[in-house]
């Protein structure tokens, strides 16, 4: 992951189990957003959900590529 990237959004948006495990090899600053807080933010910024879903669709990790190529 790079500076400014995030994780956990798939689980937050779709209500599924997590799709990744993240380990940090360096000093890391983390922030946590509860489901309730996320829903409150969506009331203020309803387009946020659309933008996050678009980012998820474009996300290109090894497992997703493998699954898509295997189908």
MIMARLUM-342431 format. One record per atom (N, C-alpha, C): atom name; residue in one letter; x, y, z. Coordinates in Angstrom, 2 decimals. Atoms other than C-alpha are relative to their C-alpha. Example, Ala and Ser with C-alpha at 12.3 -4.5 7.8 and 13.67 -1.06 7.14 Angstrom:
% residues 2
atom_rest_X_Y_Z
N_a_0.89_-1.19_0.00
CA_a_12.30_-4.50_7.80
C_a_0.90_1.20_0.00
N_s_-0.82_-1.19_-0.06
CA_s_13.67_-1.06_7.14
C_s_-0.77_1.09_0.73
% end
This chain:
% residues 71
atom_rest_X_Y_Z
N_x_0.83_-1.17_0.00
CA_x_0.00_0.00_0.00
C_x_0.88_1.24_0.00
N_x_-0.73_-1.27_0.07
CA_x_1.06_3.55_-0.60
C_x_-0.69_1.05_0.88
N_x_0.50_-1.10_-0.80
CA_x_0.58_6.77_1.33
C_x_-1.38_0.45_-0.51
N_x_1.34_-0.47_0.36
CA_x_-3.10_7.77_1.36
C_x_-0.96_-1.10_-0.42
N_x_0.89_1.09_0.37
CA_x_-4.46_4.36_0.39
C_x_-0.72_-0.52_1.24
N_x_0.82_0.47_-1.10
CA_x_-7.02_2.60_2.52
C_x_-0.39_-1.45_-0.22
N_x_0.48_1.38_0.10
CA_x_-8.40_-0.86_3.25
C_x_-1.21_-0.15_0.90
N_x_1.21_0.25_-0.79
CA_x_-11.59_-2.29_4.70
C_x_-1.26_0.55_-0.65
N_x_1.16_-0.63_0.64
CA_x_-13.84_-0.41_2.30
C_x_-0.97_-1.02_-0.59
N_x_0.88_1.00_0.61
CA_x_-15.21_-3.55_0.61
C_x_-0.94_-0.55_1.06
N_x_0.81_0.51_-1.10
CA_x_-16.42_-4.96_3.91
C_x_-1.00_1.06_0.48
N_x_0.86_-1.09_-0.48
CA_x_-17.84_-1.57_4.95
C_x_-1.17_0.24_-0.96
N_x_1.03_-0.32_1.00
CA_x_-19.75_-1.00_1.71
C_x_-0.96_-1.16_-0.23
N_x_0.82_1.15_0.37
CA_x_-20.98_-4.51_0.99
C_x_-0.42_-0.88_1.17
N_x_0.40_0.77_-1.17
CA_x_-21.29_-5.87_4.52
C_x_0.49_-1.44_-0.01
N_x_-0.55_1.36_0.08
CA_x_-19.15_-8.92_3.73
C_x_1.20_-0.12_0.95
N_x_-1.21_0.18_-0.80
CA_x_-16.20_-10.43_5.55
C_x_1.15_0.70_-0.71
N_x_-1.14_-0.70_0.59
CA_x_-12.86_-8.77_4.99
C_x_0.60_-0.81_-1.15
N_x_-0.56_0.65_1.17
CA_x_-11.11_-9.53_1.73
C_x_1.53_0.06_-0.01
N_x_-1.46_-0.12_-0.04
CA_x_-7.52_-8.75_2.78
C_x_0.48_0.06_1.44
N_x_-0.69_-0.16_-1.27
CA_x_-5.10_-8.86_5.66
C_x_1.20_0.90_-0.26
N_x_-1.07_-0.96_0.19
CA_x_-2.66_-6.00_6.02
C_x_1.00_-0.12_1.15
N_x_-1.07_-0.01_-0.99
CA_x_0.70_-6.16_7.81
C_x_0.93_1.15_-0.36
N_x_-0.89_-1.12_0.21
CA_x_2.94_-3.17_8.24
C_x_1.42_-0.39_0.40
N_x_-1.41_0.25_-0.30
CA_x_6.70_-3.51_8.06
C_x_0.71_1.25_0.49
N_x_-0.57_-1.28_-0.41
CA_x_7.26_0.13_9.02
C_x_-0.97_0.70_0.96
N_x_0.87_-0.82_-0.83
CA_x_5.84_2.79_11.29
C_x_-1.25_0.35_-0.79
N_x_1.26_-0.21_0.69
CA_x_2.18_3.21_10.43
C_x_-0.96_0.77_0.89
N_x_1.08_-0.69_-0.69
CA_x_-0.59_5.57_11.40
C_x_-1.31_-0.51_-0.56
N_x_1.29_0.55_0.43
CA_x_-4.06_4.05_11.27
C_x_-1.14_0.81_0.58
N_x_1.24_-0.60_-0.49
CA_x_-7.53_5.46_11.63
C_x_-1.10_-1.04_-0.18
N_x_1.11_0.95_0.06
CA_x_-10.68_3.47_12.28
C_x_-1.29_0.77_-0.18
N_x_1.30_-0.62_0.27
CA_x_-14.11_4.35_10.94
C_x_-1.08_-1.05_0.27
N_x_1.07_0.95_-0.32
CA_x_-17.15_2.64_12.46
C_x_-1.06_0.01_-1.10
N_x_1.08_0.08_0.98
CA_x_-20.06_1.52_10.31
C_x_-0.99_1.16_0.21
N_x_0.92_-1.10_-0.31
CA_x_-22.28_4.10_12.07
C_x_0.56_1.33_-0.49
N_x_-0.63_-1.24_0.46
CA_x_-19.82_6.91_11.37
C_x_0.00_0.07_-1.52
N_x_0.03_0.05_1.47
CA_x_-19.58_5.80_7.74
C_x_-1.40_0.36_-0.52
N_x_1.38_-0.31_0.41
CA_x_-23.38_5.91_7.42
C_x_-0.33_1.47_0.22
N_x_0.19_-1.44_-0.24
CA_x_-23.41_9.40_8.97
C_x_0.69_0.84_-1.07
N_x_-0.72_-0.71_1.06
CA_x_-20.80_10.55_6.45
C_x_-0.76_-0.07_-1.32
N_x_0.76_0.16_1.24
CA_x_-22.91_9.15_3.60
C_x_-1.22_0.92_-0.04
N_x_1.12_-0.95_-0.03
CA_x_-25.82_11.33_4.74
C_x_0.48_1.39_-0.46
N_x_-0.58_-1.30_0.35
CA_x_-23.55_14.35_4.30
C_x_0.56_0.01_-1.43
N_x_-0.64_0.12_1.32
CA_x_-21.78_13.09_1.13
C_x_-0.49_-1.27_-0.70
N_x_0.56_1.22_0.58
CA_x_-24.04_10.58_-0.68
C_x_0.79_-0.55_-1.20
N_x_-0.77_0.48_1.15
CA_x_-21.75_10.39_-3.74
C_x_1.25_-0.78_0.40
N_x_-1.19_0.71_-0.46
CA_x_-18.93_8.98_-1.62
C_x_-0.10_-1.50_-0.27
N_x_0.20_1.43_0.21
CA_x_-20.38_5.47_-1.84
C_x_0.24_-0.37_-1.47
N_x_-0.17_0.24_1.45
CA_x_-20.46_5.68_-5.66
C_x_1.49_0.04_-0.35
N_x_-1.43_-0.12_0.31
CA_x_-16.83_6.84_-5.81
C_x_0.80_-1.17_0.56
N_x_-0.70_1.16_-0.58
CA_x_-15.65_4.08_-3.46
C_x_-0.27_-1.26_-0.80
N_x_0.32_1.18_0.81
CA_x_-17.48_1.44_-5.51
C_x_0.75_0.03_-1.33
N_x_-0.77_-0.12_1.24
CA_x_-15.82_2.76_-8.67
C_x_1.46_-0.34_0.25
N_x_-1.38_0.32_-0.34
CA_x_-12.43_2.54_-6.95
C_x_0.16_-1.51_0.21
N_x_-0.06_1.45_-0.22
CA_x_-13.17_-1.04_-5.85
C_x_-0.01_-0.73_-1.34
N_x_0.10_0.65_1.32
CA_x_-14.12_-1.97_-9.42
C_x_1.33_0.09_-0.74
N_x_-1.27_-0.21_0.71
CA_x_-10.82_-0.55_-10.73
C_x_1.18_-0.64_0.73
N_x_-1.08_0.56_-0.81
CA_x_-8.75_-2.10_-7.93
C_x_0.55_-1.25_-0.66
N_x_-0.62_1.07_0.77
CA_x_-6.28_-4.55_-9.39
C_x_1.01_-0.75_0.87
N_x_-0.94_0.78_-0.80
CA_x_-4.81_-7.04_-6.96
C_x_0.23_-1.38_-0.62
N_x_-0.38_1.29_0.59
CA_x_-3.21_-10.43_-7.66
C_x_-1.13_-1.02_0.04
N_x_1.07_0.99_-0.11
CA_x_-6.14_-12.54_-6.40
C_x_-1.13_0.31_-0.97
N_x_1.06_-0.38_0.93
CA_x_-8.70_-10.60_-8.41
C_x_0.41_-0.33_-1.43
N_x_-0.48_0.33_1.36
CA_x_-6.57_-10.93_-11.57
C_x_-0.04_-1.50_-0.23
N_x_-0.03_1.45_0.14
CA_x_-6.13_-14.66_-10.95
C_x_-1.42_-0.55_-0.22
N_x_1.39_0.48_0.12
CA_x_-9.88_-15.21_-10.48
C_x_-0.57_0.37_-1.37
N_x_0.55_-0.46_1.27
CA_x_-10.79_-13.13_-13.53
C_x_0.61_-0.76_-1.18
N_x_-0.67_0.74_1.08
CA_x_-8.22_-14.93_-15.71
C_x_-0.40_-1.47_0.00
N_x_0.38_1.40_-0.11
CA_x_-9.41_-18.33_-14.45
C_x_-1.41_-0.28_-0.49
N_x_1.41_0.19_0.39
CA_x_-13.04_-17.79_-15.35
C_x_-0.13_-0.20_-1.48
% end
